[in-house]
Amino acid sequence: MLLNLLIQQPHMLGPIIQNTPYWVWALLAGLIALGTSQLCGRQVGLTRAMAMPLAMTGLSAYGLTSAFGGAGQVGASVGAWLAVAAGVAALALWLQPAAPSGTLYAATSRSFYIPGSTMPLALILGIFLTKYFVGVELALQPALARDSSFALQIAMLYGVFNGLFAARSLRLWRLARRNAVFAVPPSPAPSA
């Protein structure tokens, strides 16, 4: 409905944005900062490497329970979310079992060198925008909270995002378990 509303009545976008609480924009700014920090190669500890996927899982769980919990849709939604997340994680690990090229682990410092990637930013924005659009949809049409089809679609979308995050974390965990040798990435050769 939101997409149709914006196509048919684009002037409604202004009031939707104006009625969005300020804390939502602050959260978005923080999430964008977190995602953009992932664009460059960096060295992170084992705990920090696993914290972001867990936080995004928490945001997804909060999104499901806040949107559908009051209408009794949370049980089936959480089940669908977990099933899709597990399926997507398994498929992603099957398609790419190893951590991305250039990812290294130092067992002595329990830290990773993780090359930059756009994937975390895309997943973070996907989860945030899903939560935001669901909130807008429910504000415009509160009856959607009781629509099991809508709830399952949203749960599956969250499952896709969380499954990809889980696969990324599992690749890092596998690398840590193998105690791969840590080497500093080579510096680019000076150009002549």
N, C-alpha and C positions, 0 to 999 in steps of 0.2 A: 504494500500500500504506500509506503513512504516513497519508493521510487516513482510510482504513478503520480503521487501528489507533487513531487518535485518536477516531473516532466510536464504535467498538466497545469500546475500552479506554482511556477518557480518563485513567485513573490513570497511564498510561505517559508522559504529557507531562512530569511531574516528573522522572523519571530521565533523559529525553532532554535536558531543560534543564540538569540537574545535571552531566551528562557532557559538556556543551559546554565546550571550553576557554575560559578567561577572555579570551584575546586576541580571540576571536570577538565577545564582548560589547563590548570596547573598540573593535574595528573598526566594529561596528554603531553605537556612540555617535558615532564620528567621521563616519561616513557620514550619520547623521541630522543632525548639526551642519552638514555640508556642504550637505545638501539643504534644511534650513530656512533657510540663508543665502540660498537662491535664492528664498525667498518674498517678499522685499522688493525693490523696484527698487534697482539698484546700478550703479555705474560700474566697469567692469573693462577691463583691457588685452586686446589681441588674443591674446597668448600664453595668458593665464589663461582666457580664454573658450573656448579650444580644448583646454586641458589636461584638464578634467573628462571630456569625452567620450572622450578617449584613455585616461584612467585606467580608466574603466568598460569600455572595450573590452579593456584588459589584464586586468581582473578576470574578464570573461567568457571570454577565452582561457585564463586560468589555471583557471577552473572546468571548462572542457571537457577540458583536458589532464590535470588532476589526477584527474578522475573517470574518464575513459575512455582515457587514454593508455597505461596499463599493460595494458589488455585489447585493444589494437590497434584501438580504435574511433575514434581521434582523426582519421584522414584523412577519412572520410565525414562525421564530425560537424563538422569545421571547414568542409568544403565546403558542407554544409547551412546552417551558421551564416552564412557569408559570402553565400550566395545569398539567404537570407531577409533578412538585413540590407540588402543592396542593393535587393531588391524593396520592402521596407517603406520605405526611404529614398526611393526613386523615387516610390512611391505618396504618401507624406507630402508630398514636394515638389510633386507634381502637384496634390494637394488644397489645399495652402497654400504657394504658391511664395515668398511674401515673409515676412520676419521679422515677428513679432507687432507689432501697432500699438503705437507708443510706443518701439520700439527705434530707437536712433539711433547713428550712428558719427561720431567726430571723427577725421578723417584726420591732423590736426596732432599729436595726442597718441596716435594709434593705439589709441583706447579706445572702448568701447561704453557706452551707457546701455541696460541691459536691464531691462524691467519685471519685477516679481515674478511667479512662476509656481509652481504646484504640480507641474508636469510633471517637472522634474528630480528632486524628492524621490520621486515615484512610480516613476520609472525606476530610481533608485538602490536603492530598497527592493526593487523587482522583481528586480534582478540579485542583490542580497544574499540575498534569501529563496530564490531559485532555487538559488544555490550552497549555502545552508544545508540546504534540504530534500533536495537531491541527496546531500549528505554524510550526512544522517541515513538516507536510503533505502539508500545503499550500505553503511552500517554495519549496518543491519538485514538487508539482502539483498545480500551482495557479488557474487552472480552477475549482478545487474543491470548491472554494469560491462561485461559481455560481451553484453548485450542490445542489438542494433543499433537496434531500434525505440525503446527507451527513450532511447538516446543521441541519436537523431535528433530526438525530441520535445524534449529538453532543448536541443539545439543550435538548433532553430527558435525556442524561447522566448527564448534569449539573442539570437538574430538580430532578433527583434521589438524588444526593448529597445534594442539597439545601432543598429538602423536608425532608430529615432525620435531617438536622440541624434545620429546622423550627419546626419539631415535638419535638426535644429536648428542644428548647426554650419555646415552648408552655407548655410543662410539667412543666418547672420551673416557668413560669408565673402563671399557675394554682395553683401551690404550694404556691406561694407568695400571690395570691388572697385569699387563704384559711387561710392565717396567721397561718401556722402550728407552733407549739411550737418548738423552737430551743433547741437542746440538743447537747452537745459536744459528739462526738462519743466515746464510751468506749475504754479505753486503753486495749491492750491485757494483759491477765493474765500472770504473770511471770511463766516461766517454772521451774519445779523442777529439 
